Amino acid sequence: MPAQNPDSYRQIAKSTSIVGTSSVLGVIIGIIRTKALAVLLGPAGVGLAGMLQSATNVVGTLTGLGLSQVAVRQIAEAAGTQNEDIIARTIHTIRRTALMSGLFGMLIVLIFYHPITLATFGNLDYTKDIALVSLTLLFSSISTSQLAILQGLRRLKELAISSVLGNIMGLIVSVAIVFFLRDQGIALFLVAVSVFCVLPSWWYTQKIKFRYVKLTIRQLFQEINGLLGMGVAFTISAMLFVSTLYIIRILIIRELGMNAVGLYTATWTLSSLYVGIILNSMAADYYPRLTAVASNNNTVNQIVNEQTEMCVLLSFPGILATLAFSEYILQIFYSSDFSPANGIIQWQIVGVAIRVVSWPAVYIILAKGKFKLFILTETVWTILHILLTLIFMKWLGLEGLGLAYVGLYFLYTILVIYVARNLSGFIWTKQSLILITIGLVACAIALSAMRILPNSWALIASIAITIITSVGSVILLKKLLNINFSDIIIKRFRS
């Protein structure tokens, strides 16, 4: 398959590798933390932690003002002016906004913790835990603003170090809390993680010298109002996402119990773990690049197709590997108590594969500035997710949770491609379609083998498919990027 634009493909690969490295370290630390929680407390403990986070995240997302998405863009734009007053004014505003939104979210939870607990658990057994976890909203908001300052000013080294240090310190303290306090320490476990994410980022942002700017209350609220204008769409989208997860977990706990919530939380995390790193790393460069050419539909469609091809080539080998070793991954990352979740995660992984296919096209909506349309598509995603989960869970029990995920992204992909086609005339190129078809067929064959064949033969077949797909991906990447991987590996080894 001939390369079309090696420089463009290389830019995608380079940005993915830079941002992905620190993301991988964070994910590894998070896995260790979750593994410790699973071993010490089992599925019920993981389920309780997930429910506490979901309940407070709904409030945090609502009061967060979309700050995590808006702050980096605002600071980067201010830094681009090279005007110290504008930079200082922007940073001052974001810091104050983060503090106010975090305090507001915490107060909302503290005021309504009784009804929140009742809605989440159906009883008032965890009111103290909900109240304590409200602190995470304050610390997370402050941490978000500080990391945004580092990223917006392109202090990438400090950003990476602060993220890793925060995760490591949070890991040590939080695991110690659960080890000594067991079930009684789950809420404190979550608070400790958020607290230690703040400290390193605070240290690095304090070392950056900014010009002192004094804003009146009126000026401050004028600046905040500017942030709110851009953050509304992202806030609504994030609110829909966390609310959906919250509602689904409530449905599961009502229908199947707390253990089932723990199993679902585990599979939700692991099924998209690898792909999440790839897509989040790509988004750092992809979104602004697409936005810059949003008025040129031909260029937009070319970039989206290139991104789709890179997504498939980088993601599907990992997806197939996760599918092949899903049973062992559950035991390694959690414990043998999570084995009943294997049926869920296998279906969810196929759903993740379909999600990869639709992901690049979603950004056409954002790049075109069609935020109302974006909110509409996310609303449809929410409705489909809840309805399909409810239907398939009642029909098939635990395994229905995974099958619902496949149905969700199958229907969502049709919707997204339809919307993208109407906005920019987008259509997959023949090259993209071939890669998508091969990837999805490989997933279908691997899943069928694991469902039909005996365990040992299923493992052999799925490993063989993973190896073949990986080799094919490397060969195609070599052609697209116009580079020789063997020469690079030899040079790296020698150095």
C-alpha positions in Angstrom: 0.0 0.0 0.0 1.8 3.2 -1.1 2.4 6.1 1.1 0.4 9.2 0.3 1.8 11.8 2.7 4.7 10.5 4.8 5.2 13.8 6.7 1.5 13.9 7.8 1.7 10.3 9.0 5.0 11.0 10.7 3.5 13.9 12.6 0.7 11.7 13.8 3.1 9.1 15.0 5.5 11.6 16.6 2.8 13.4 18.6 1.3 10.0 19.7 4.7 8.7 21.0 5.5 11.9 22.9 2.2 12.3 24.7 1.7 8.5 25.0 4.9 7.9 27.0 3.8 9.8 30.1 0.2 8.4 29.7 1.5 4.9 29.7 3.4 5.5 33.0 0.3 7.0 34.5 -1.8 4.1 33.4 0.7 1.5 34.8 0.6 3.2 38.2 -3.2 3.3 38.0 -3.3 -0.4 37.2 -1.1 -1.2 40.2 -3.3 0.9 42.4 -6.4 -0.8 41.2 -4.8 -4.2 41.4 -4.0 -3.6 45.1 -7.6 -2.6 45.7 -8.9 -5.7 43.9 -6.6 -8.1 45.8 -7.3 -6.5 49.2 -11.0 -6.0 48.9 -12.3 -8.0 45.9 -15.0 -7.1 43.4 -17.2 -5.5 46.0 -14.4 -3.1 47.0 -13.7 -2.1 43.4 -17.4 -1.7 42.9 -17.8 0.6 45.9 -14.9 2.8 44.8 -16.4 3.0 41.3 -19.8 4.0 42.7 -18.3 6.7 45.0 -16.4 8.1 42.1 -19.3 8.0 39.8 -21.6 9.8 42.2 -19.2 12.7 42.9 -18.0 12.9 39.3 -21.4 13.8 38.1 -21.4 16.9 40.4 -17.7 17.6 39.6 -18.3 17.5 35.9 -21.3 19.8 36.2 -19.4 22.4 38.3 -16.1 21.9 36.4 -17.0 24.4 33.7 -15.2 22.3 31.1 -12.0 23.7 32.5 -9.8 20.7 31.6 -10.6 21.2 27.9 -10.7 25.0 27.8 -7.7 26.0 30.1 -5.0 24.5 27.9 -6.3 26.2 24.8 -6.6 29.6 26.5 -3.2 29.5 28.1 -1.6 28.4 24.8 -3.3 31.2 23.0 -2.1 33.7 25.6 1.4 32.4 25.4 1.3 32.8 21.7 0.8 36.5 22.1 4.1 36.8 24.1 2.4 39.5 26.1 3.2 39.0 29.7 0.1 40.8 30.9 -2.2 38.6 28.9 -0.5 35.5 30.0 -0.6 36.5 33.7 -4.2 37.6 33.4 -5.2 34.2 31.8 -3.4 32.2 34.4 -4.8 34.2 37.2 -8.3 33.7 35.9 -7.9 30.0 35.4 -6.5 29.5 38.9 -9.3 31.4 40.5 -11.9 29.6 38.4 -10.5 26.2 39.3 -10.6 27.1 43.0 -14.1 28.4 42.9 -15.5 25.5 40.8 -13.8 23.0 43.0 -15.1 24.6 46.2 -18.6 24.9 44.6 -18.6 21.2 43.6 -17.5 20.1 47.1 -20.2 22.2 48.8 -22.9 20.8 46.5 -22.0 17.3 47.5 -21.8 18.2 51.2 -25.2 19.9 51.1 -26.9 17.0 49.2 -24.9 14.0 50.3 -28.0 12.3 51.8 -30.0 12.3 48.6 -26.9 11.5 46.5 -26.2 8.5 48.7 -29.8 7.3 48.6 -30.0 7.7 44.8 -26.6 5.8 44.4 -27.0 2.9 46.8 -30.7 2.8 47.7 -29.8 3.3 51.3 -27.9 5.7 53.6 -25.0 3.3 54.6 -22.4 5.3 52.8 -23.3 8.9 53.6 -19.9 9.6 55.4 -18.0 8.1 52.4 -19.8 10.4 49.9 -19.2 13.4 52.1 -15.5 12.6 52.4 -15.0 11.9 48.7 -16.4 15.4 48.0 -12.8 16.6 48.8 -11.6 15.0 45.6 -13.6 17.6 43.6 -11.6 20.4 45.1 -8.2 18.8 44.7 -8.9 17.5 41.2 -10.0 21.0 40.1 -6.8 22.6 41.4 -4.7 19.9 39.9 -6.4 20.3 36.5 -5.6 24.0 36.4 -2.0 23.5 37.4 -1.4 20.8 34.8 -3.1 23.0 32.2 -0.7 25.8 33.0 2.3 23.5 32.4 0.9 22.1 29.2 -0.3 25.4 27.8 3.1 26.9 28.4 4.7 23.8 26.8 6.5 22.8 30.0 6.2 19.2 28.8 9.1 17.9 30.9 7.6 19.4 34.1 4.2 18.2 33.1 5.3 14.6 32.7 7.4 14.6 35.9 4.6 16.1 38.0 2.1 13.6 36.7 4.3 10.6 37.4 5.4 11.9 40.8 1.8 12.6 41.8 0.7 9.1 40.8 3.6 7.4 42.6 3.0 9.3 45.8 -0.7 8.7 45.6 -0.1 5.0 45.0 2.0 4.5 48.0 -0.2 6.4 50.4 -3.6 5.2 49.1 -2.6 1.5 49.1 -1.3 1.9 52.6 -4.6 3.3 53.7 -6.6 0.4 52.2 -4.1 -2.1 53.6 -4.7 -0.9 57.2 -8.3 0.3 57.1 -9.7 -2.2 54.5 -13.4 -1.4 53.5 -13.4 1.6 55.9 -10.6 3.3 54.0 -12.0 3.3 50.4 -13.2 6.9 50.6 -9.9 8.0 52.1 -8.1 6.0 49.4 -9.8 8.2 46.7 -9.0 11.4 48.5 -5.3 10.5 48.9 -5.0 9.9 45.2 -6.4 13.4 44.4 -4.3 15.1 47.1 -1.0 13.8 45.9 -1.8 14.7 42.3 -1.9 18.4 43.4 1.5 18.6 45.2 4.0 18.0 42.4 2.1 20.2 39.9 1.9 23.0 42.5 5.6 22.8 43.1 6.4 23.2 39.4 3.9 26.0 38.7 5.2 27.9 41.7 8.7 27.9 40.1 7.4 29.7 37.0 7.6 33.4 37.4 4.5 35.4 36.3 3.9 39.1 36.3 1.6 40.1 39.1 -1.8 41.1 37.9 -4.6 42.5 40.1 -8.1 42.0 38.8 -11.2 43.5 40.2 -14.2 41.2 40.9 -15.9 42.6 37.8 -12.9 42.0 35.6 -12.4 38.5 37.0 -16.0 37.5 36.3 -15.7 39.0 32.8 -12.7 36.7 32.2 -14.6 33.7 33.7 -17.6 34.4 31.4 -15.2 34.1 28.4 -14.1 30.7 29.7 -17.7 29.6 30.2 -18.7 30.4 26.7 -16.3 27.8 25.3 -16.7 25.3 28.1 -20.4 24.8 27.9 -20.3 22.2 25.1 -17.5 20.3 26.7 -19.2 20.4 30.1 -22.5 19.1 28.7 -20.6 16.3 26.8 -18.7 15.3 29.9 -21.8 15.5 32.0 -23.6 13.2 29.7 -20.7 10.7 29.8 -20.3 10.6 33.6 -24.1 10.6 34.1 -24.4 7.7 31.8 -21.8 5.6 33.7 -23.5 6.6 36.9 -27.0 5.6 35.8 -25.7 2.3 34.3 -23.9 1.4 37.5 -27.1 2.1 39.4 -29.1 -0.2 37.0 -26.5 -2.9 37.5 -26.5 -2.7 41.3 -30.3 -2.9 41.3 -30.4 -5.8 38.9 -27.3 -7.8 39.6 -25.7 -6.5 42.8 -22.5 -4.8 44.0 -20.2 -7.6 42.8 -21.5 -7.1 39.2 -20.7 -3.4 39.5 -17.1 -4.3 40.4 -16.9 -6.7 37.4 -18.3 -4.1 35.1 -15.9 -1.4 36.4 -13.0 -3.7 35.8 -14.0 -4.6 32.2 -14.8 -1.0 31.3 -11.3 0.0 32.4 -9.4 -2.8 30.8 -11.2 -3.2 27.5 -10.3 0.4 26.4 -7.0 0.7 28.4 -4.6 0.4 25.4 -6.9 2.2 22.9 -7.5 5.0 25.4 -3.8 5.7 25.5 -3.5 5.7 21.7 -6.6 7.9 21.1 -5.8 10.4 23.9 -2.3 10.8 22.7 -3.4 11.3 19.1 -6.0 13.9 20.1 -3.3 16.3 21.5 -2.2 17.1 18.0 -5.1 15.9 15.8 -7.8 18.3 17.1 -5.9 21.6 16.7 -4.5 20.4 13.3 -8.0 19.6 12.0 -9.4 22.8 13.4 -6.8 24.9 11.6 -8.1 23.6 8.2 -11.8 23.3 9.1 -12.9 25.5 6.2 -11.3 23.3 3.6 -13.4 20.1 3.3 -11.0 18.3 1.1 -8.1 18.8 3.5 -10.3 17.9 6.5 -11.4 14.6 4.8 -7.8 13.8 3.9 -6.6 14.3 7.5 -9.5 12.3 9.0 -8.8 9.4 6.6 -5.0 9.5 7.5 -5.9 9.6 11.2 -8.3 6.7 10.7 -5.6 4.6 9.0 -3.1 5.3 11.8 -5.7 4.6 14.4 -6.4 1.2 12.9 -2.8 0.3 12.4 -1.7 1.3 15.9 -4.8 0.1 17.8 -5.9 -3.2 16.4 -2.8 -5.3 17.3 -3.3 -4.2 20.9 -7.1 -4.8 20.7 -6.5 -8.3 19.4 -3.8 -9.0 22.0 -6.2 -7.8 24.8 -8.9 -10.1 23.4 -6.6 -13.1 23.2 -5.4 -12.7 26.8 -8.5 -11.2 28.4 -9.0 -13.9 31.0 -5.4 -13.6 32.1 -5.4 -9.8 32.0 -8.4 -9.8 34.4 -6.5 -12.0 36.8 -3.2 -10.1 36.6 -4.7 -6.6 36.9 -7.4 -7.6 39.4 -7.7 -11.1 40.8 -9.2 -14.6 40.1 -12.5 -13.3 41.6 -13.0 -11.3 38.4 -13.0 -14.4 36.1 -16.8 -14.2 35.6 -16.2 -10.9 33.8 -14.4 -12.5 30.9 -17.6 -12.8 28.8 -18.3 -9.1 29.3 -14.8 -7.9 28.4 -14.6 -10.0 25.2 -17.7 -8.3 23.7 -16.6 -4.9 25.0 -13.2 -5.2 23.2 -15.1 -5.7 19.9 -17.1 -2.6 20.8 -13.8 -0.7 21.4 -12.6 -1.8 17.9 -15.7 -0.2 16.4 -15.2 2.9 18.5 -11.7 3.3 17.0 -13.2 3.4 13.5 -15.6 6.2 14.4 -13.3 8.3 16.6 -11.5 10.4 14.0 -14.8 11.4 12.3 -16.3 12.8 15.5 -13.7 15.6 15.4 -15.1 16.9 12.2 -18.1 18.1 14.2 -15.9 19.8 16.8 -13.5 21.3 14.2 -16.4 22.8 12.3 -17.6 24.4 15.6 -21.0 22.6 15.5 -21.2 22.3 19.2 -25.0 22.0 19.3 -24.8 19.1 16.8 -22.0 17.6 18.9 -24.2 17.7 22.0 -27.0 16.1 20.1 -24.9 13.2 18.9 -23.6 12.7 22.5 -27.2 12.8 23.8 -28.1 10.0 21.3 -25.0 8.1 22.5 -26.3 8.4 26.1 -29.8 7.2 25.3 -28.5 4.3 23.3 -26.1 3.3 26.0 -28.6 3.2 28.7 -31.4 1.6 26.7 -29.2 -1.1 25.2 -27.6 -1.9 28.6 -31.0 -2.2 30.2 -32.4 -4.5 27.5 -29.4 -6.8 27.1 -28.7 -7.0 30.9 -32.3 -8.2 31.5 -32.0 -10.6 28.6 -28.5 -12.0 29.0 -27.4 -10.9 32.5 -23.7 -10.1 32.9 -22.7 -10.9 29.4 -25.4 -8.6 28.1 -23.4 -5.7 29.4 -20.7 -6.4 26.9 -23.0 -7.1 24.0 -24.8 -3.8 24.6 -21.4 -2.0 24.2 -21.0 -3.6 20.7 -24.5 -2.5 19.7 -23.9 1.0 21.1 -20.8 1.7 18.9 -22.2 0.0 15.8 -25.2 2.4 15.9 -23.1 5.4 17.0 -20.6 4.9 14.2 -23.5 4.9 11.6 -24.7 8.2 13.2 -21.3 9.9 13.2 -20.4 9.0 9.7 -23.8 10.3 8.5 -23.3 13.6 10.3 -19.7 13.9 9.1 -20.8 13.2 5.5 -23.3 16.1 5.7 -20.8 18.5 7.3 -17.8 18.0 5.0 -18.8 15.4 2.4 -16.6 12.9 4.4 -16.3 9.4 3.1 -13.7 6.7 3.8 -11.2 6.2 1.1 -10.7 2.8 -0.4 -7.4 2.5 1.6 -9.2 3.3 4.9 -12.1 0.9 4.1 -9.7 -2.0 3.4 -7.9 -1.4 6.7 -11.1 -1.0 8.7 -12.6 -4.2 7.1 -9.5 -6.3 7.8 -9.3 -5.1 11.4 -13.0 -5.8 12.2 -12.9 -9.2 10.4 -9.8 -10.1 12.4 -11.7 -9.2 15.7 -14.8 -11.2 14.6 -12.7 -14.3 13.8 -10.8 -14.0 17.1 -14.0 -13.6 19.1 -15.6 -16.5 17.3 -12.6 -18.7 18.0 -12.8 -17.9 21.7 -16.5 -18.7 21.7 -16.5 -21.9 19.8 -13.1 -23.6 20.2 -11.7 -25.2 23.4 -9.7 -22.9 25.6 -6.2 -24.0 24.4 -7.1 -24.0 20.8 -8.9 -20.7 21.1 -5.8 -19.1 22.7 -3.6 -20.4 19.9 -5.9 -19.2 17.2 -6.3 -15.7 18.7 -2.6 -15.4 19.3 -1.9 -16.4 15.6 -4.4 -13.7 14.4 -2.8 -11.1 16.7 0.7 -11.9 15.3 -0.4 -11.8 11.7 -2.2 -8.5 12.3 0.7 -7.0 14.1 3.2 -8.0 11.4 0.8 -6.6 8.7 0.5 -3.3 10.7 4.3 -2.9 11.0 4.7 -3.5 7.3 2.0 -0.9 6.4 3.3 1.6 8.9 6.7 1.3 7.4 5.3 2.2 4.0 3.1 5.0 5.2 5.9 6.6 7.3 8.5 5.8 4.7 11.0 4.7 7.4 13.0 1.6 8.2 12.1 0.3 11.7 15.1 -2.1 11.8 17.6 0.7 11.2 15.9 2.8 14.0 16.0 -0.2 16.4 19.6 -0.9 15.7 20.6 2.8 16.2 18.6 2.9 19.5 20.3 -0.3 20.7 23.8 1.0 19.8 23.2 4.4 21.5 
